[in-house]
Amino acid sequence: MIYQIKEMVQQLDNKSVVLRVLNLPALNQEFGDPNLQKFIRDMLIQTLAWASQNERLENKRKQL
């Protein structure tokens, strides 16, 4: 699922679509520099993907 989200964000970038995440205001702030905004968005998405993956692995470990 995380891969699908990252892929969708990349497709939106390729089409120059502005991505707004309503429940994550940090992604909606304007920084004035589109490259900086893209960098911060990508970093947040990667961090959330990492945290989600670690949580899934920890849940699986606890089930065993």
PDB file with SEQRES, HELIX, SHEET and CRYST1 records, atoms N, CA, C and O in Angstrom:
SEQRES   1 A   64  MET ILE TYR GLN ILE LYS GLU MET VAL GLN GLN LEU ASP          
SEQRES   2 A   64  ASN LYS SER VAL VAL LEU ARG VAL LEU ASN LEU PRO ALA          
SEQRES   3 A   64  LEU ASN GLN GLU PHE GLY ASP PRO ASN LEU GLN LYS PHE          
SEQRES   4 A   64  ILE ARG ASP MET LEU ILE GLN THR LEU ALA TRP ALA SER          
SEQRES   5 A   64  GLN ASN GLU ARG LEU GLU ASN LYS ARG LYS GLN LEU              
HELIX    1 AA1 ILE A    2  ASN A   14  1                                  13    
HELIX    2 AA2 PRO A   25  ASN A   28  5                                   4    
HELIX    3 AA3 PRO A   34  GLN A   63  1                                  30    
CRYST1    1.000    1.000    1.000  90.00  90.00  90.00 P 1           1          
ATOM      1  N   MET A   1       0.819  -1.191   0.000  1.00  0.00           N  
ATOM      2  CA  MET A   1       0.000   0.000   0.000  1.00  0.00           C  
ATOM      3  C   MET A   1       0.871   1.265   0.000  1.00  0.00           C  
ATOM      4  O   MET A   1       0.579   2.223  -0.716  1.00  0.00           O  
ATOM      5  N   ILE A   2       1.926   1.262   0.798  1.00  0.00           N  
ATOM      6  CA  ILE A   2       2.815   2.424   0.846  1.00  0.00           C  
ATOM      7  C   ILE A   2       3.435   2.658  -0.527  1.00  0.00           C  
ATOM      8  O   ILE A   2       3.562   3.798  -0.973  1.00  0.00           O  
ATOM      9  N   TYR A   3       3.823   1.563  -1.197  1.00  0.00           N  
ATOM     10  CA  TYR A   3       4.395   1.701  -2.536  1.00  0.00           C  
ATOM     11  C   TYR A   3       3.392   2.368  -3.468  1.00  0.00           C  
ATOM     12  O   TYR A   3       3.763   3.215  -4.281  1.00  0.00           O  
ATOM     13  N   GLN A   4       2.112   1.987  -3.352  1.00  0.00           N  
ATOM     14  CA  GLN A   4       1.077   2.568  -4.200  1.00  0.00           C  
ATOM     15  C   GLN A   4       0.929   4.064  -3.935  1.00  0.00           C  
ATOM     16  O   GLN A   4       0.741   4.848  -4.865  1.00  0.00           O  
ATOM     17  N   ILE A   5       1.012   4.455  -2.671  1.00  0.00           N  
ATOM     18  CA  ILE A   5       0.893   5.875  -2.334  1.00  0.00           C  
ATOM     19  C   ILE A   5       2.064   6.650  -2.921  1.00  0.00           C  
ATOM     20  O   ILE A   5       1.877   7.710  -3.520  1.00  0.00           O  
ATOM     21  N   LYS A   6       3.280   6.116  -2.747  1.00  0.00           N  
ATOM     22  CA  LYS A   6       4.458   6.799  -3.296  1.00  0.00           C  
ATOM     23  C   LYS A   6       4.369   6.902  -4.820  1.00  0.00           C  
ATOM     24  O   LYS A   6       4.725   7.925  -5.404  1.00  0.00           O  
ATOM     25  N   GLU A   7       3.892   5.834  -5.450  1.00  0.00           N  
ATOM     26  CA  GLU A   7       3.746   5.832  -6.905  1.00  0.00           C  
ATOM     27  C   GLU A   7       2.708   6.869  -7.348  1.00  0.00           C  
ATOM     28  O   GLU A   7       2.917   7.572  -8.337  1.00  0.00           O  
ATOM     29  N   MET A   8       1.597   6.963  -6.622  1.00  0.00           N  
ATOM     30  CA  MET A   8       0.560   7.937  -6.960  1.00  0.00           C  
ATOM     31  C   MET A   8       1.085   9.367  -6.810  1.00  0.00           C  
ATOM     32  O   MET A   8       0.798  10.222  -7.648  1.00  0.00           O  
ATOM     33  N   VAL A   9       1.845   9.629  -5.756  1.00  0.00           N  
ATOM     34  CA  VAL A   9       2.428  10.958  -5.556  1.00  0.00           C  
ATOM     35  C   VAL A   9       3.367  11.284  -6.713  1.00  0.00           C  
ATOM     36  O   VAL A   9       3.380  12.415  -7.198  1.00  0.00           O  
ATOM     37  N   GLN A  10       4.144  10.316  -7.155  1.00  0.00           N  
ATOM     38  CA  GLN A  10       5.056  10.534  -8.281  1.00  0.00           C  
ATOM     39  C   GLN A  10       4.280  10.847  -9.559  1.00  0.00           C  
ATOM     40  O   GLN A  10       4.666  11.733 -10.321  1.00  0.00           O  
ATOM     41  N   GLN A  11       3.189  10.121  -9.794  1.00  0.00           N  
ATOM     42  CA  GLN A  11       2.367  10.383 -10.977  1.00  0.00           C  
ATOM     43  C   GLN A  11       1.773  11.787 -10.934  1.00  0.00           C  
ATOM     44  O   GLN A  11       1.726  12.478 -11.952  1.00  0.00           O  
ATOM     45  N   LEU A  12       1.320  12.206  -9.756  1.00  0.00           N  
ATOM     46  CA  LEU A  12       0.775  13.560  -9.616  1.00  0.00           C  
ATOM     47  C   LEU A  12       1.857  14.603  -9.875  1.00  0.00           C  
ATOM     48  O   LEU A  12       1.600  15.622 -10.515  1.00  0.00           O  
ATOM     49  N   ASP A  13       3.068  14.350  -9.378  1.00  0.00           N  
ATOM     50  CA  ASP A  13       4.190  15.261  -9.635  1.00  0.00           C  
ATOM     51  C   ASP A  13       4.460  15.386 -11.129  1.00  0.00           C  
ATOM     52  O   ASP A  13       4.675  16.485 -11.641  1.00  0.00           O  
ATOM     53  N   ASN A  14       4.445  14.258 -11.819  1.00  0.00           N  
ATOM     54  CA  ASN A  14       4.712  14.264 -13.257  1.00  0.00           C  
ATOM     55  C   ASN A  14       3.683  15.086 -14.025  1.00  0.00           C  
ATOM     56  O   ASN A  14       3.984  15.642 -15.081  1.00  0.00           O  
ATOM     57  N   LYS A  15       2.465  15.160 -13.486  1.00  0.00           N  
ATOM     58  CA  LYS A  15       1.395  15.927 -14.128  1.00  0.00           C  
ATOM     59  C   LYS A  15       1.283  17.341 -13.567  1.00  0.00           C  
ATOM     60  O   LYS A  15       0.363  18.079 -13.918  1.00  0.00           O  
ATOM     61  N   SER A  16       2.216  17.719 -12.696  1.00  0.00           N  
ATOM     62  CA  SER A  16       2.238  19.050 -12.059  1.00  0.00           C  
ATOM     63  C   SER A  16       0.965  19.338 -11.265  1.00  0.00           C  
ATOM     64  O   SER A  16       0.488  20.472 -11.222  1.00  0.00           O  
ATOM     65  N   VAL A  17       0.426  18.295 -10.639  1.00  0.00           N  
ATOM     66  CA  VAL A  17      -0.763  18.435  -9.795  1.00  0.00           C  
ATOM     67  C   VAL A  17      -0.313  18.770  -8.382  1.00  0.00           C  
ATOM     68  O   VAL A  17       0.628  18.169  -7.865  1.00  0.00           O  
ATOM     69  N   VAL A  18      -0.989  19.736  -7.756  1.00  0.00           N  
ATOM     70  CA  VAL A  18      -0.678  20.106  -6.374  1.00  0.00           C  
ATOM     71  C   VAL A  18      -1.402  19.134  -5.452  1.00  0.00           C  
ATOM     72  O   VAL A  18      -2.613  18.941  -5.566  1.00  0.00           O  
ATOM     73  N   LEU A  19      -0.658  18.527  -4.544  1.00  0.00           N  
ATOM     74  CA  LEU A  19      -1.217  17.552  -3.614  1.00  0.00           C  
ATOM     75  C   LEU A  19      -1.526  18.237  -2.292  1.00  0.00           C  
ATOM     76  O   LEU A  19      -0.647  18.860  -1.696  1.00  0.00           O  
ATOM     77  N   ARG A  20      -2.761  18.128  -1.829  1.00  0.00           N  
ATOM     78  CA  ARG A  20      -3.180  18.672  -0.532  1.00  0.00           C  
ATOM     79  C   ARG A  20      -3.663  17.510   0.330  1.00  0.00           C  
ATOM     80  O   ARG A  20      -4.558  16.763  -0.065  1.00  0.00           O  
ATOM     81  N   VAL A  21      -3.068  17.368   1.502  1.00  0.00           N  
ATOM     82  CA  VAL A  21      -3.463  16.326   2.445  1.00  0.00           C  
ATOM     83  C   VAL A  21      -4.167  17.025   3.597  1.00  0.00           C  
ATOM     84  O   VAL A  21      -3.535  17.747   4.368  1.00  0.00           O  
ATOM     85  N   LEU A  22      -5.461  16.816   3.716  1.00  0.00           N  
ATOM     86  CA  LEU A  22      -6.271  17.577   4.664  1.00  0.00           C  
ATOM     87  C   LEU A  22      -5.916  17.295   6.115  1.00  0.00           C  
ATOM     88  O   LEU A  22      -5.934  18.208   6.940  1.00  0.00           O  
ATOM     89  N   ASN A  23      -5.596  16.056   6.440  1.00  0.00           N  
ATOM     90  CA  ASN A  23      -5.304  15.738   7.841  1.00  0.00           C  
ATOM     91  C   ASN A  23      -3.810  15.795   8.163  1.00  0.00           C  
ATOM     92  O   ASN A  23      -3.382  15.315   9.213  1.00  0.00           O  
ATOM     93  N   LEU A  24      -3.022  16.375   7.270  1.00  0.00           N  
ATOM     94  CA  LEU A  24      -1.592  16.546   7.511  1.00  0.00           C  
ATOM     95  C   LEU A  24      -1.182  17.952   7.063  1.00  0.00           C  
ATOM     96  O   LEU A  24      -0.639  18.133   5.973  1.00  0.00           O  
ATOM     97  N   PRO A  25      -1.453  18.948   7.924  1.00  0.00           N  
ATOM     98  CA  PRO A  25      -1.229  20.345   7.533  1.00  0.00           C  
ATOM     99  C   PRO A  25       0.214  20.669   7.167  1.00  0.00           C  
ATOM    100  O   PRO A  25       0.450  21.616   6.417  1.00  0.00           O  
ATOM    101  N   ALA A  26       1.173  19.923   7.666  1.00  0.00           N  
ATOM    102  CA  ALA A  26       2.577  20.198   7.347  1.00  0.00           C  
ATOM    103  C   ALA A  26       2.835  20.088   5.844  1.00  0.00           C  
ATOM    104  O   ALA A  26       3.733  20.746   5.318  1.00  0.00           O  
ATOM    105  N   LEU A  27       2.060  19.270   5.162  1.00  0.00           N  
ATOM    106  CA  LEU A  27       2.237  19.121   3.714  1.00  0.00           C  
ATOM    107  C   LEU A  27       1.572  20.242   2.927  1.00  0.00           C  
ATOM    108  O   LEU A  27       1.821  20.387   1.730  1.00  0.00           O  
ATOM    109  N   ASN A  28       0.742  21.023   3.572  1.00  0.00           N  
ATOM    110  CA  ASN A  28      -0.015  22.057   2.868  1.00  0.00           C  
ATOM    111  C   ASN A  28       0.580  23.448   3.015  1.00  0.00           C  
ATOM    112  O   ASN A  28       0.041  24.405   2.461  1.00  0.00           O  
ATOM    113  N   GLN A  29       1.671  23.581   3.742  1.00  0.00           N  
ATOM    114  CA  GLN A  29       2.280  24.895   3.932  1.00  0.00           C  
ATOM    115  C   GLN A  29       3.026  25.322   2.672  1.00  0.00           C  
ATOM    116  O   GLN A  29       3.643  24.508   1.984  1.00  0.00           O  
ATOM    117  N   GLU A  30       2.953  26.594   2.396  1.00  0.00           N  
ATOM    118  CA  GLU A  30       3.675  27.162   1.257  1.00  0.00           C  
ATOM    119  C   GLU A  30       5.029  27.667   1.743  1.00  0.00           C  
ATOM    120  O   GLU A  30       5.098  28.423   2.713  1.00  0.00           O  
ATOM    121  N   PHE A  31       6.097  27.258   1.082  1.00  0.00           N  
ATOM    122  CA  PHE A  31       7.447  27.668   1.462  1.00  0.00           C  
ATOM    123  C   PHE A  31       8.039  28.670   0.484  1.00  0.00           C  
ATOM    124  O   PHE A  31       9.128  29.193   0.718  1.00  0.00           O  
ATOM    125  N   GLY A  32       7.346  28.941  -0.592  1.00  0.00           N  
ATOM    126  CA  GLY A  32       7.844  29.889  -1.578  1.00  0.00           C  
ATOM    127  C   GLY A  32       8.729  29.241  -2.624  1.00  0.00           C  
ATOM    128  O   GLY A  32       8.804  29.724  -3.754  1.00  0.00           O  
ATOM    129  N   ASP A  33       9.389  28.176  -2.275  1.00  0.00           N  
ATOM    130  CA  ASP A  33      10.268  27.458  -3.198  1.00  0.00           C  
ATOM    131  C   ASP A  33       9.643  26.091  -3.481  1.00  0.00           C  
ATOM    132  O   ASP A  33       9.572  25.257  -2.579  1.00  0.00           O  
ATOM    133  N   PRO A  34       9.190  25.845  -4.706  1.00  0.00           N  
ATOM    134  CA  PRO A  34       8.534  24.572  -5.004  1.00  0.00           C  
ATOM    135  C   PRO A  34       9.445  23.362  -4.793  1.00  0.00           C  
ATOM    136  O   PRO A  34       8.971  22.289  -4.421  1.00  0.00           O  
ATOM    137  N   ASN A  35      10.750  23.528  -5.028  1.00  0.00           N  
ATOM    138  CA  ASN A  35      11.668  22.411  -4.812  1.00  0.00           C  
ATOM    139  C   ASN A  35      11.772  22.066  -3.334  1.00  0.00           C  
ATOM    140  O   ASN A  35      11.822  20.890  -2.974  1.00  0.00           O  
ATOM    141  N   LEU A  36      11.806  23.078  -2.475  1.00  0.00           N  
ATOM    142  CA  LEU A  36      11.844  22.848  -1.035  1.00  0.00           C  
ATOM    143  C   LEU A  36      10.554  22.192  -0.571  1.00  0.00           C  
ATOM    144  O   LEU A  36      10.579  21.282   0.258  1.00  0.00           O  
ATOM    145  N   GLN A  37       9.436  22.649  -1.100  1.00  0.00           N  
ATOM    146  CA  GLN A  37       8.147  22.069  -0.728  1.00  0.00           C  
ATOM    147  C   GLN A  37       8.079  20.600  -1.147  1.00  0.00           C  
ATOM    148  O   GLN A  37       7.596  19.763  -0.384  1.00  0.00           O  
ATOM    149  N   LYS A  38       8.552  20.283  -2.339  1.00  0.00           N  
ATOM    150  CA  LYS A  38       8.563  18.892  -2.813  1.00  0.00           C  
ATOM    151  C   LYS A  38       9.489  18.049  -1.945  1.00  0.00           C  
ATOM    152  O   LYS A  38       9.152  16.917  -1.599  1.00  0.00           O  
ATOM    153  N   PHE A  39      10.648  18.589  -1.591  1.00  0.00           N  
ATOM    154  CA  PHE A  39      11.593  17.865  -0.748  1.00  0.00           C  
ATOM    155  C   PHE A  39      10.971  17.529   0.612  1.00  0.00           C  
ATOM    156  O   PHE A  39      11.070  16.396   1.082  1.00  0.00           O  
ATOM    157  N   ILE A  40      10.335  18.516   1.233  1.00  0.00           N  
ATOM    158  CA  ILE A  40       9.728  18.300   2.546  1.00  0.00           C  
ATOM    159  C   ILE A  40       8.586  17.295   2.447  1.00  0.00           C  
ATOM    160  O   ILE A  40       8.452  16.418   3.301  1.00  0.00           O  
ATOM    161  N   ARG A  41       7.764  17.421   1.409  1.00  0.00           N  
ATOM    162  CA  ARG A  41       6.660  16.471   1.230  1.00  0.00           C  
ATOM    163  C   ARG A  41       7.186  15.051   1.054  1.00  0.00           C  
ATOM    164  O   ARG A  41       6.690  14.118   1.686  1.00  0.00           O  
ATOM    165  N   ASP A  42       8.190  14.892   0.195  1.00  0.00           N  
ATOM    166  CA  ASP A  42       8.750  13.565  -0.037  1.00  0.00           C  
ATOM    167  C   ASP A  42       9.376  12.991   1.229  1.00  0.00           C  
ATOM    168  O   ASP A  42       9.248  11.800   1.509  1.00  0.00           O  
ATOM    169  N   MET A  43      10.054  13.847   1.989  1.00  0.00           N  
ATOM    170  CA  MET A  43      10.674  13.388   3.228  1.00  0.00           C  
ATOM    171  C   MET A  43       9.610  12.943   4.237  1.00  0.00           C  
ATOM    172  O   MET A  43       9.781  11.923   4.905  1.00  0.00           O  
ATOM    173  N   LEU A  44       8.524  13.693   4.350  1.00  0.00           N  
ATOM    174  CA  LEU A  44       7.447  13.310   5.264  1.00  0.00           C  
ATOM    175  C   LEU A  44       6.789  12.003   4.833  1.00  0.00           C  
ATOM    176  O   LEU A  44       6.499  11.151   5.673  1.00  0.00           O  
ATOM    177  N   ILE A  45       6.553  11.839   3.549  1.00  0.00           N  
ATOM    178  CA  ILE A  45       5.941  10.608   3.053  1.00  0.00           C  
ATOM    179  C   ILE A  45       6.860   9.423   3.311  1.00  0.00           C  
ATOM    180  O   ILE A  45       6.394   8.363   3.730  1.00  0.00           O  
ATOM    181  N   GLN A  46       8.158   9.585   3.067  1.00  0.00           N  
ATOM    182  CA  GLN A  46       9.114   8.507   3.325  1.00  0.00           C  
ATOM    183  C   GLN A  46       9.166   8.154   4.808  1.00  0.00           C  
ATOM    184  O   GLN A  46       9.233   6.979   5.167  1.00  0.00           O  
ATOM    185  N   THR A  47       9.135   9.176   5.672  1.00  0.00           N  
ATOM    186  CA  THR A  47       9.170   8.942   7.115  1.00  0.00           C  
ATOM    187  C   THR A  47       7.917   8.214   7.572  1.00  0.00           C  
ATOM    188  O   THR A  47       8.000   7.277   8.365  1.00  0.00           O  
ATOM    189  N   LEU A  48       6.762   8.634   7.082  1.00  0.00           N  
ATOM    190  CA  LEU A  48       5.516   7.956   7.443  1.00  0.00           C  
ATOM    191  C   LEU A  48       5.493   6.520   6.920  1.00  0.00           C  
ATOM    192  O   LEU A  48       4.993   5.621   7.595  1.00  0.00           O  
ATOM    193  N   ALA A  49       6.031   6.304   5.726  1.00  0.00           N  
ATOM    194  CA  ALA A  49       6.105   4.950   5.176  1.00  0.00           C  
ATOM    195  C   ALA A  49       7.009   4.074   6.033  1.00  0.00           C  
ATOM    196  O   ALA A  49       6.684   2.918   6.300  1.00  0.00           O  
ATOM    197  N   TRP A  50       8.133   4.617   6.461  1.00  0.00           N  
ATOM    198  CA  TRP A  50       9.065   3.869   7.312  1.00  0.00           C  
ATOM    199  C   TRP A  50       8.402   3.513   8.642  1.00  0.00           C  
ATOM    200  O   TRP A  50       8.500   2.375   9.101  1.00  0.00           O  
ATOM    201  N   ALA A  51       7.728   4.482   9.260  1.00  0.00           N  
ATOM    202  CA  ALA A  51       7.065   4.245  10.546  1.00  0.00           C  
ATOM    203  C   ALA A  51       5.963   3.207  10.397  1.00  0.00           C  
ATOM    204  O   ALA A  51       5.800   2.343  11.259  1.00  0.00           O  
ATOM    205  N   SER A  52       5.218   3.285   9.322  1.00  0.00           N  
ATOM    206  CA  SER A  52       4.144   2.327   9.074  1.00  0.00           C  
ATOM    207  C   SER A  52       4.700   0.920   8.877  1.00  0.00           C  
ATOM    208  O   SER A  52       4.158  -0.044   9.418  1.00  0.00           O  
ATOM    209  N   GLN A  53       5.763   0.802   8.116  1.00  0.00           N  
ATOM    210  CA  GLN A  53       6.388  -0.504   7.883  1.00  0.00           C  
ATOM    211  C   GLN A  53       6.917  -1.082   9.188  1.00  0.00           C  
ATOM    212  O   GLN A  53       6.726  -2.268   9.459  1.00  0.00           O  
ATOM    213  N   ASN A  54       7.573  -0.267   9.993  1.00  0.00           N  
ATOM    214  CA  ASN A  54       8.085  -0.749  11.279  1.00  0.00           C  
ATOM    215  C   ASN A  54       6.957  -1.194  12.195  1.00  0.00           C  
ATOM    216  O   ASN A  54       7.093  -2.191  12.905  1.00  0.00           O  
ATOM    217  N   GLU A  55       5.852  -0.473  12.188  1.00  0.00           N  
ATOM    218  CA  GLU A  55       4.705  -0.841  13.016  1.00  0.00           C  
ATOM    219  C   GLU A  55       4.125  -2.184  12.574  1.00  0.00           C  
ATOM    220  O   GLU A  55       3.782  -3.020  13.410  1.00  0.00           O  
ATOM    221  N   ARG A  56       4.016  -2.390  11.256  1.00  0.00           N  
ATOM    222  CA  ARG A  56       3.518  -3.675  10.752  1.00  0.00           C  
ATOM    223  C   ARG A  56       4.442  -4.813  11.155  1.00  0.00           C  
ATOM    224  O   ARG A  56       3.981  -5.868  11.590  1.00  0.00           O  
ATOM    225  N   LEU A  57       5.751  -4.600  11.010  1.00  0.00           N  
ATOM    226  CA  LEU A  57       6.706  -5.647  11.378  1.00  0.00           C  
ATOM    227  C   LEU A  57       6.643  -5.960  12.870  1.00  0.00           C  
ATOM    228  O   LEU A  57       6.717  -7.124  13.265  1.00  0.00           O  
ATOM    229  N   GLU A  58       6.510  -4.937  13.691  1.00  0.00           N  
ATOM    230  CA  GLU A  58       6.415  -5.137  15.140  1.00  0.00           C  
ATOM    231  C   GLU A  58       5.138  -5.891  15.499  1.00  0.00           C  
ATOM    232  O   GLU A  58       5.159  -6.761  16.370  1.00  0.00           O  
ATOM    233  N   ASN A  59       4.036  -5.570  14.844  1.00  0.00           N  
ATOM    234  CA  ASN A  59       2.786  -6.288  15.099  1.00  0.00           C  
ATOM    235  C   ASN A  59       2.905  -7.753  14.707  1.00  0.00           C  
ATOM    236  O   ASN A  59       2.418  -8.628  15.423  1.00  0.00           O  
ATOM    237  N   LYS A  60       3.550  -8.030  13.573  1.00  0.00           N  
ATOM    238  CA  LYS A  60       3.758  -9.420  13.152  1.00  0.00           C  
ATOM    239  C   LYS A  60       4.648 -10.155  14.142  1.00  0.00           C  
ATOM    240  O   LYS A  60       4.388 -11.311  14.474  1.00  0.00           O  
ATOM    241  N   ARG A  61       5.701  -9.486  14.616  1.00  0.00           N  
ATOM    242  CA  ARG A  61       6.607 -10.108  15.578  1.00  0.00           C  
ATOM    243  C   ARG A  61       5.867 -10.470  16.861  1.00  0.00           C  
ATOM    244  O   ARG A  61       6.105 -11.535  17.430  1.00  0.00           O  
ATOM    245  N   LYS A  62       4.986  -9.609  17.318  1.00  0.00           N  
ATOM    246  CA  LYS A  62       4.235  -9.861  18.547  1.00  0.00           C  
ATOM    247  C   LYS A  62       3.246 -11.008  18.389  1.00  0.00           C  
ATOM    248  O   LYS A  62       2.918 -11.681  19.367  1.00  0.00           O  
ATOM    249  N   GLN A  63       2.770 -11.237  17.179  1.00  0.00           N  
ATOM    250  CA  GLN A  63       1.806 -12.304  16.941  1.00  0.00           C  
ATOM    251  C   GLN A  63       2.465 -13.677  16.952  1.00  0.00           C  
ATOM    252  O   GLN A  63       1.795 -14.687  17.168  1.00  0.00           O  
ATOM    253  N   LEU A  64       3.752 -13.717  16.724  1.00  0.00           N  
ATOM    254  CA  LEU A  64       4.448 -15.020  16.665  1.00  0.00           C  
ATOM    255  C   LEU A  64       4.794 -15.551  18.012  1.00  0.00           C  
ATOM    256  O   LEU A  64       5.378 -16.629  18.119  1.00  0.00           O  
TER     257      LEU A  64                                                      
END                                                                             
